Amino acid sequence: MWTQYLIWIFLGIGLTFNGLGAIGLLRFPDVYTRLHAATKATTFGSIFTSLAVVTFAFTQLYLNGKMANLQLGLHTIVAIASLLLTNPVGAHAIARAAHRSGVKPEKAVVDKLAEVKK
């Protein structure tokens, strides 16, 4: 069925971006670039792996008619929404706390937060 190919495509995209986020977390030089890799890439990857789960759940609902699949799909959609809301807020809070504690960006050209403090 064509939905199985769509599920595999979603999983491939999601795993690729989660892997790139993990590599960026290990390779980047400072907390800000690591935070960028960890939040941007893994959020995108997690959305696509969750879309694979939603596609699977609604396909099974259509084929089998079991309401447990509807519940799985709806819970995954709620998880995607909370992921989209909490990841940027958490990343912003971590970056701001790092800056306030004195951790400066290593290779930054412009530091707007330091300019505001002056």
C-alpha positions in Angstrom: 0.0 0.0 0.0 1.2 3.5 -0.7 0.8 4.6 2.9 3.6 2.2 4.0 6.0 4.0 1.6 4.9 7.3 3.2 5.5 5.9 6.7 9.0 4.8 5.6 9.7 8.2 4.1 8.6 10.0 7.3 10.7 7.7 9.4 13.7 8.2 7.1 13.5 12.0 7.3 12.9 11.9 11.0 15.8 9.6 11.8 18.1 11.6 9.5 17.4 14.9 11.2 17.6 13.3 14.7 20.9 11.9 13.7 22.1 15.2 12.4 21.0 16.9 15.6 23.0 14.3 17.7 26.1 14.9 15.5 25.7 18.6 15.8 25.4 18.3 19.6 28.7 16.4 19.7 30.6 18.5 17.1 29.6 22.2 17.6 32.0 24.3 19.8 29.8 26.2 22.3 26.5 25.9 24.2 24.6 28.1 21.8 25.4 26.3 18.6 24.9 22.9 20.3 21.5 24.2 21.6 20.6 25.2 18.1 21.5 21.8 16.7 19.7 20.0 19.5 16.5 21.9 19.2 16.0 22.7 15.5 17.1 19.4 14.0 15.6 17.1 16.6 12.3 19.0 16.7 12.1 18.6 12.9 13.1 15.0 13.2 10.7 14.2 16.0 7.8 15.8 14.1 8.5 13.5 11.1 8.7 10.4 13.2 5.5 11.4 14.9 3.9 11.9 11.5 4.9 8.4 10.7 3.0 7.2 13.8 0.0 9.3 12.9 -0.1 8.0 9.4 0.2 4.4 10.7 -2.6 4.9 13.3 -5.0 6.5 10.8 -4.3 3.9 8.2 -5.0 1.1 10.7 -8.1 2.9 11.8 -9.3 3.1 8.2 -8.5 -0.6 7.5 -9.5 -2.2 10.8 -11.9 0.3 12.4 -10.4 0.0 15.9 -10.8 3.0 18.1 -7.5 2.4 19.8 -5.8 3.6 16.6 -7.8 6.8 16.7 -6.6 7.4 20.3 -3.0 6.7 19.3 -3.2 9.2 16.4 -4.8 11.9 18.5 -2.3 11.4 21.4 0.5 11.7 18.9 -1.0 14.9 17.4 -1.2 16.4 21.0 2.5 15.3 21.5 3.5 17.1 18.3 1.7 20.3 19.4 3.3 20.2 22.9 6.7 19.6 21.2 6.2 22.6 19.0 5.4 24.8 22.0 7.9 23.6 24.6 11.1 23.1 22.5 11.6 26.8 21.5 10.7 28.0 25.0 13.1 25.6 26.7 15.9 26.4 24.2 15.4 30.2 24.8 15.4 29.7 28.6 18.6 27.6 28.5 20.4 30.1 26.1 19.3 33.1 28.2 20.5 31.4 31.4 23.8 30.5 29.8 24.3 34.1 28.8 23.4 35.4 32.2 25.8 33.1 33.9 28.6 34.5 31.8 29.0 32.0 29.0 29.8 34.0 25.9 29.4 32.8 22.3 32.8 31.8 20.9 32.6 32.9 17.3 29.6 35.3 17.4 29.8 38.4 15.2 26.9 40.1 17.0 25.8 39.6 20.5 22.5 41.6 20.8 21.8 40.6 24.4 25.2 42.0 25.5 24.4 45.2 23.6 21.0 45.6 25.4 22.7 45.2 28.8 25.0 48.2 28.2 
